[in-house]
Amino acid sequence: MIEDKNTPRTSLSELGEFGLIDHLTKNFEITQKSTIRGIGDDAAVLDFKNEKCVLTTDLLIEGVHFDLSYVPLKHLGYKAVMVNLSDVYAMNATATQITVSIAVSNRFPLEALEELYAGIQTAAKIYGIDVVGGDTTSSTTGLMISITAIGYAQEDDLVYRDGAKENDLLVVSGDLGAAYLGLQILEREKQVYKANPNSQPDLDQYSYLIERQLKPEARKDIVELLKALEVKPTSMIDISDGLSSEVIHLCTKSKVGVHLYEEKIPLDPVVISTCEEFKINSTTVALSGGEDYELLFTIKQDDFPKIKANPNLTVIGHMTEEKSGMGLVTRANEKIQLTAQGWNPIKE
């Protein structure tokens, strides 16, 4: 299908700030009982009664966190929500509301922001959250998105990073490395396009990898699964910066060591074959790739029978005493010191 280059473009200046907010948020519905007042007043009003409030925020900047040459705006809106919901679920909490703030340059027409907010609205509908506020402003450097996610949990249900104990099992949801490889595919095709704008990429064999990069899912289902299995993790974190970085966070906060087994790290077959194509090590990709948004957590050994047959969960190691260090046990049964080589958002 040939793209229509003559699509209408509505200047944001035609609406003004408040008109823009009203236009972009007019279709958002309130679904949470805890939302007393949403968009349209000086502040949102929430009521969690006796539960503890959970709050997290993330900032996404064009040229640093995303490249609009291959990231559709609708996918970007969806992913921006997932990045934040994932942090709420990593606390073993329920996400209920978000606020959305954007800074945008005059190169973006209204129709582009409609696409962005369509992705946000889709995420809100699927995950049952309310959009209750935010802000819009101008930018001279491109698009910036800041989303704050709000949720709640009973105090006894909350899980932190510092609760892991010696002999706890280390567990991960899903599989790892696909999002990083999806990014490499998109970057490769961008270079091909720049060299030959008439080229038409065939990405069918990489569809899983690209979906994991452009449209990740926060693992609300894993939190619900663990509750159904009556398993409360002793510590938990989401995998945004790579498996090794997150394992080190858990160990450092909990003051324990770890034996992480290379052969146990879950990899999709497409990840393995694509790593062979790119001539890169699949374990390195899983350890350092990032943006998987899976949940990494520890459980007591007594809870192992409850999860052992579940295809969504994989035991990849166990926690040790702190002085034994943080090690990757290779397939050759050699122990290598874990290092945090994931993406670093602070660059000199």
Beta strands, then each sheet from edge to edge (+ up, - down):
strand 1: 35-37
strand 2: 45-46
strand 3: 52-61
strand 4: 94-104
strand 5: 130-138
strand 6: 144-153
strand 7: 169-173
strand 8: 235-238
strand 9: 257-261
strand 10: 295-299
strand 11: 313-320
strand 12: 326-329
strand 13: 335-337
sheet 1: 1+ 2-
sheet 2: 3+ 6- 4+ 5+
sheet 3: 8+ 10- 7+ 11- 9+ 12+ 13-
end
